[in-house]
Amino acid sequence: MLKRIKNLFVRRDEEGQGLVEYGLILGLIAVVAIAALNATGGSVNTLIQKVASSLTTVS
């Protein structure tokens, strides 16, 4: 009986560890995505403004 109880706690610890790892990976992906958007945000904004200005001159 004691062995079963120990096995329950060992499984929970491993599952918790996996959850923490997935959380860290998700956080790292979010940081990289935000950095990429900040790096390219200015050029994308400039491109959208050029397209918008060319559309208003055509109309």
Backbone torsions as a table, in degrees:
resi	resn	phi	psi	omega
1	MET	NA	-42.1	179.4
2	LEU	-63.7	-35.5	178.9
3	LYS	-64.9	-38.9	178.3
4	ARG	-63.2	-41.9	-179.9
5	ILE	-64.8	-42.4	177.7
6	LYS	-61.6	-40.8	179.2
7	ASN	-63.0	-35.8	177.8
8	LEU	-61.9	-45.0	-178.5
9	PHE	-70.1	-34.0	179.0
10	VAL	-66.3	-41.7	179.0
11	ARG	-63.9	-41.2	-179.8
12	ARG	-64.7	-38.9	178.6
13	ASP	-63.0	-41.8	179.8
14	GLU	-66.8	-39.2	179.2
15	GLU	-67.0	-39.2	177.8
16	GLY	-64.1	-38.4	178.7
17	GLN	-64.6	-42.6	178.3
18	GLY	-63.1	-39.2	179.1
19	LEU	-64.9	-41.0	177.7
20	VAL	-63.8	-41.4	179.1
21	GLU	-62.6	-42.9	177.7
22	TYR	-64.2	-37.6	177.6
23	GLY	-63.7	-42.1	178.3
24	LEU	-65.2	-41.0	178.5
25	ILE	-63.9	-43.3	179.2
26	LEU	-63.1	-40.6	177.5
27	GLY	-64.0	-40.9	178.7
28	LEU	-64.6	-41.6	177.9
29	ILE	-63.1	-40.1	179.4
30	ALA	-64.2	-42.3	179.4
31	VAL	-63.2	-43.6	179.5
32	VAL	-64.7	-41.1	-180.0
33	ALA	-64.7	-42.0	179.5
34	ILE	-65.5	-41.5	178.5
35	ALA	-63.5	-40.5	179.5
36	ALA	-66.2	-40.3	178.6
37	LEU	-67.0	-38.6	177.4
38	ASN	-66.4	-36.6	-178.9
39	ALA	-70.3	-36.9	-176.6
40	THR	-101.3	-3.2	-176.0
41	GLY	-60.4	-41.2	-178.5
42	GLY	-65.9	-42.4	-179.1
43	SER	-70.0	-36.0	177.6
44	VAL	-67.5	-41.2	178.7
45	ASN	-62.2	-42.3	178.4
46	THR	-62.5	-42.9	179.4
47	LEU	-63.3	-42.5	179.7
48	ILE	-66.0	-38.7	178.2
49	GLN	-65.1	-38.8	177.6
50	LYS	-64.0	-43.2	178.8
51	VAL	-64.1	-43.2	-179.6
52	ALA	-64.3	-40.6	179.8
53	SER	-68.9	-35.6	178.6
54	SER	-70.6	-31.3	177.5
55	LEU	-70.7	-36.1	179.3
56	THR	-71.6	-31.2	178.3
57	THR	-73.8	-29.3	178.6
58	VAL	-73.6	-36.7	-178.2
59	SER	-69.0	NA	NA
